[in-house]
Amino acid sequence: MTNNPSVSAQPEEKQDKDPPPQPSPSSFKCSPTNPVVSCSLKRKRPLKIEIPNLLQEIQANSLKVRDVTPRDEAVCFSGLGVGVFSVKGKKKFMEDTHKIVSCLHGNSNKAFFGVYDGHGGKKAAEFVAENLHNNIFEMLKNCEGNKEKEEAVKAGYLKTDEEFLKQDIVSGTCCVTALIEGKEIVVSNLGDCRAVLCKGGVAEALTTDHKAEQVDERKRIENKGGYIEFHRGAWRVHGILSVSRSIGDAHLKDWVLAEPETKIFQLTPDMEFLVLASDGLWQEVSGQEVVDIVTRLLVGKRLGASGGLSKENDEDYGCVNVSPSSKIRRVSLVKQQKEISQSPRCKKNIDDCKDNEDEFACEKGSPPSKLRRISLVKRISMKPESPSQENAGFKKRPSSAGLMAACKELVSLAVSRGSLDDITIMIIDLNHFKCNT
């Protein structure tokens, strides 16, 4: 077979040809004579799209239709004197965080607790969880008197806000924190996270929400040149943010403060536990309902687990505190034991933690009335742990089981009533601090 040089050279001849002439501007117009070619020409895409650092937290896939996933992403922790339960809401990512720092400076009677409700992303809440407590501790050094301590806590919040703003991220977070040392409790908040105290079986609100709809907050914002606009069912700063105070939110920082409100008080015998939670709970469950449920489950776990209080258990708990409040009818331990043993028990629908907490079944039933609130708390003596130990200075005991059961039941109640937000609940048993002072 002979080679045909004209055929083999043909591709090279095509490559040497000049490119076809570019069409004139007039050819881009659609006309009856040239309807296809002129209208099918496409513009070239740019080689690279630069995304400003300010928007680096916005995910590209956040604009897609979000798949509906079960609300089963839960985080839980329980230990001596504290229980935490956290569950993701309708958002694609969990934006709540929390912090527990126990045995501060080797002192088993000093601890820090915080719940942080992020918005616009999780970066702000994560940053605050890692840095706020350290900044507060630093500012509180050598402080005396409540006024100085309030200013020190405020300085710790402002320093954390300033450090986060340097990262040029637009997200923000609401906060509620509690610092307990001996019999002194320091509670602070920003935004709509709340702290509720159980005092003699009655709920006492320790914080006030910072919302754009509040008259004083609205005046402050308008005096600084900002405005409040009703959007998506709520009054919002510049039509965007419903809270008027937070850490972060760089785009609204001229009007959204990071200055907390702080309350300092002394622990008294009738104070039983403290609840810190994000607004995903408080939108659906009242403070008194929370106190009633926690009280019922704490008593149930402590009496029902062993069928009563034995002498051995009494020694293990360290001390028993019964509220002296005259409003509460004291019920004998025998009657309590009988009532609890007869009440039906069920497992909650949120039981996804991986720490073998099958014993955290809860008792179904109506919350007790004011006459039946029982202020009975048995304590576990805490052994000193190593300094600066975080989220680990606690050991699980029956009281911890009651705290976790209460957290889970409260989350389930809020979800059943329609809460779609992330929910984080932290319950602090104050009797632990009574028994170690």
Helices and strands as residue ranges (DSSP letters): H 5-8, H 10-16, G 25-28, G 53-55, G 60-63, E 74-79, E 82-87, E 96-101, G 104-106, E 110-119, H 123-140, H 146-165, E 172-181, E 184-190, E 194-199, E 202-205, H 215-223, E 228-231, E 234-237, E 247-248, G 250-252, E 261-266, E 271-277, H 279-282, H 287-304, H 311-317, E 319-322, H 333-342, E 345-346, E 362-363, G 370-372, E 376-379, H 398-416, E 423-429, H 431-435
